[in-house]
Amino acid sequence: MDSFLVSSNGPLKGSVKISGAKNAVLPVMAAAMLTDGVSRIGNVPHLKDMRTMADVLRVTGCRIKESENELSIDSSDINHLEAPYELVKTMRASFYVLGPLVAKFGRCRVSLPGGCAWGPRPVDLHLKGLEALGAKINITHGYVEAICDGRLKGNTFSFPISSVGATANILMAATLAEGSTVLQNSLIEPEITALAEYLTDMGAKIDGIGTRTLIVHGVEKLNPGNGDTIADRIEAGTFLAAAAITRGKVKVTNMVPAHQGALLECFKNIGCKISQGDDWVELDAEGMSLSPAHITTLPYPGFPTDMQAQLMAVLASIKGTSSVRDTIYSDRFKHVSELERLGADISLKEDTAIITGGSPLSGAPVMASDLRASAALVLAGLAASGQTKISRIYHLDRGYENFEGKLALLGANVERVS
Ligand code: EPZ
């Protein structure tokens, strides 16, 4: 298992090119199953999760070719309507094959994903949505069996809790349903909008894209899709946070500023200077004494839960009392104890972390627990005196392409050791 050796090398400076978004390419890969033919996806990031999703699709009979940053997915000969536990347990997003398979073939069997590092991750909203479209759901031996006689039937369904994954799964299923489907309390994360646009390119009929109510007019069949993956807004935010914690000046390029949502406001509120263009954002914190902040995560365009660990590391480096409340995952705080090992002063109360920032961070051996917690530990290591050794960084490889290489280009001392 690889580890990172991180040591401070002063403020990060320079520019970094953002890769395609993990959370956008995964549902689009599943969407390719809805057609018979070869779909193309461009600007694909080379990530472990993308390879896992490719393995899940191959198990069903899809043929996948990877070249440079492109994927071609041939879903003409899907012949095994199952996603096995061995794969689904390693990546929850494998569950995205459920909607497409039951919509196209009338049945499928997908392993329940189980929990993750920070706690249970239910899928009840996915199942309720499919039942609303006429699927019969049976859970046995850790697998979800979904069956429907003939085609799924369009219906109106309101998500009791807004869910990215459930919105994606039911949206994909509804594209082939008989009649129209109204999905209320959907989410408008850029990755959902990108999926809806890719499905539209395949011939799906979707109204209300970019709003919380999606209206899908089912069609009999979809054509192969062709589109490029949007830039990863969380990778972009992570590099902006790296600039802030090292009091540096970094320009992230090849990204969509509008997709940063409330994040840019947050950086401005703590005192960073933010400038931006069509496809870039620059954060300048050089020589600045930043201010504490109180952050609450919300669905897009609110502050993203996938950035709360990284911002917690930044707030630990800022004198004063800050807080981070996660309303999406009230228990997503595995990084707190590891940040404390680096000298951060953080107390947890239910879904809120109180950070008393300003005491100097000092390097120590720590352990990555999940993707964004690992990123937070790297950021803290960049600001800590002495060396920080972060073990189990396979978590990072799931969602950050060449993270150490990109950081090194900005002047960071990050070495991967096996
Ligand atoms: C997606 O996960 C992202 N993953 C997550 O990013 C992200 O943190 C999350 O959305 C929230 O924005 C991908 O896109 C692959 P949810 P997802 O369904 O879809 C509850 C990362 O770091 N819920 O929006 O699994 C759930 O417990 C990852 O890149 C149910 O109760 O998240 C949570 O409290 C981590 N029942 C809330 O909804 C369900 O059936 C939001 O979860 C589904 C979800």
Residues whose N, C-alpha, C, O or C-beta is under 5 A from the ligand:
A	BS01	EPZ	N23 A93 P120 R121 P122 V123 D124 L125 H126 I161 S162 S163 V164 G165 A166 T305 D306 I328 Y329 L371 R372
